[in-house]
Amino acid sequence: MDEQTALLRKLDQRIEKNTAEIGQNKESITKLQEK
């Protein structure tokens, strides 16, 4: 696996993590707005 592929994979994992966090944040915001 070359360096570029390794970097892309690393970025991909970071994006997935961020996407999951954004989903959780949206849920929290929705709950706050319902109050």
C-alpha positions as CSV (number, residue, x, y, z in Angstrom):
1,M,0.0,0.0,0.0
2,D,1.6,3.3,-1.0
3,E,1.6,6.4,1.1
4,Q,-1.2,8.1,-0.8
5,T,-3.5,5.2,-0.3
6,A,-2.7,5.1,3.4
7,L,-3.4,8.9,3.7
8,L,-6.7,8.5,1.8
9,R,-7.8,5.6,4.2
10,K,-6.8,7.8,7.2
11,L,-8.9,10.7,5.9
12,D,-11.8,8.3,5.1
13,Q,-11.8,7.1,8.7
14,R,-11.7,10.7,10.0
15,I,-14.6,11.7,7.8
16,E,-16.7,8.7,9.1
17,K,-16.0,9.7,12.7
18,N,-16.9,13.3,12.0
19,T,-20.1,12.2,10.2
20,A,-21.1,10.1,13.2
21,E,-20.4,13.1,15.6
22,I,-22.5,15.4,13.4
23,G,-25.4,12.9,13.5
24,Q,-25.2,12.9,17.3
25,N,-25.0,16.7,17.4
26,K,-28.1,17.0,15.2
27,E,-30.0,14.6,17.6
28,S,-28.9,16.7,20.6
29,I,-30.0,19.9,18.9
30,T,-33.4,18.4,18.0
31,K,-33.9,17.3,21.6
32,L,-33.0,20.8,22.8
33,Q,-35.4,22.4,20.4
34,E,-38.3,20.2,21.5
35,K,-38.1,21.5,25.1
